[in-house]
Amino acid sequence: MSPFRDRVGVRSVSLRTIVLFCLAKALIVCVIGIVYGSIAVHRLEVPNGIQQFLVNPPSSSRRPSVAYVVTITGCGGSEKDLKRGYGVQQAMALVVQGAGVLSHSVHLAHVTSKYDYIMYAIVHPSASQCSMGLSALGYTTLIRNTPFDRENVNNEYFRSVVDGASCCGAKEYIKLYAYTLVEHEVAVVMDLDSLILKPFDMMFDAMLSSSSLSSEILSSVPIHRGIHHNSARTTNSTSTNDVDGIGAFFTRDYNMIGEGNEEFAGVQGGFLMVRPSERVFQEYIDIVLEGNYIENRGWGGKYGWAFGGAQIQGICAYFYGMIHPEQGVELDRCKVNAMVDSPHFKSGKCRDGRSTCEDCRLTPLEDVMSVHFTLCGKPWECKISWDSENQHLCSSLHREWFRVRRSFEESRIDNVSLRQLPNLVDGAFQPETYFGYCTGPGGYIPIKV
């Protein structure tokens, strides 16, 4: 055998040995990686509903999802609150009532929906005590501070008023964090005293449509046909941010403005449907820090000179009225975020600036998609507001809230000890409305968690 053949033979044996050795080593490393990778995933501490995205990353085939967001900015306990018997325990109890029924109404609305959803509670650090029962009701809690430092606001006047003239002051700006939930296609911000009666799918569809927003696409959306020209919205946005087409659906609060200011009415802070975007969030913060809020005139000298004007109600109206009018669409407040309000000023003119206006107090119950219990009073007060003109619809909407409350209790099959299903016996206080959960005016039987 020649020296050449001997060398070739040795090389052939060495290559086979090396290949076999590498394969064996790779197999061992792979097995170890799988074991430790599995352990690592299971040790990750993530909010409820998020771990599924870590174990099973989103794919193009997953269903689009919606983030439903409530915010909690305070727990009571101030000197004024304590004088009227409203402390931390009372605040926590009220949070649970609204959160429990609202969450279940979202669940019922999504039974036939093509959209997935997750419930979020964005909580200011000063209100963390009030959020302790929310995880038991299916909420993912996010503790978030006010998204800007008031001392960095350039406008001295705005710095002086941002904590006044509303329920929550600067803390209300935590609602803007809904824009940062970019793992969802849509985010819906609602107050805790709200209820969903019908799916919002047609609005989600319109918001996420990649085609021109023709009248056909928007025909099923309850748009407010008024002075803000919603029907002209298209996807041909000239925006400098990453949101094209419809960036937000909202209703306006015409009850908070005086006659002649209808065009600049604030966005009603109890409902805001948006397409999440970090850029939009940052743009809002930049606007706040610029502080273009003029005394006696509001944002940009036009928007928000009313209750809540220095907070969400004013800045959203400014954002979608002056900064990005091509992105905001006003909805019919008689059907979405319905408050059962009067349509007229004392003069008889329409509050929304139209020559003729719809009376939300006469809207058929079957046309109402969502409710905001303001003028009707809170359901857990077990009484309807004093306004005799809205008694009928308010009573029907209270009945819907307690119907959902009953359904929620019936669904608690894993918490039978917490279920409350009172007998609807003769002599119960208005059982056709309160389903046994009120023993009389003010005699509410609370949800247990």
Secondary structure, DSSP 4 states (H G I P E B T S, - for coil): --HHHHHHHHHHHHHHHHHHHHHHHHHHHHHHHHHHHHHHHHH----TTTHHHHHS---TTSPPEEEEEEEE-----SHHHHHTT--HHHHHHHHHHHHHHHHHHHHHHTSS-S-EEEEEEEE-GGGGGGGTTSGGGTEEEEE---SS-GGG-S-HHHHHHTTSSSSSGGGGGGGGGGGG-TTSSEEEEE-TTEEE-S--HHHHHHHH--S---HHHHTTS-B--STT-GGG--S----SSS--S--EEEEE-GGGS-TT-GGGPPEEEEEEEE---HHHHHHHHHHHHHT-EETTTEETTTB--STTTTSHHHHHHHIIIII-TTTEEEB-TTTSSB-----B-TTS-BTTS-SS---GGG--GGG--EEE-STT--GGGTS--S-GGGHHHHHHHHHHHHHHHHHHHHH-TT-GGG-------TTSSSHHHHTT-BSSTT-B-PPP-
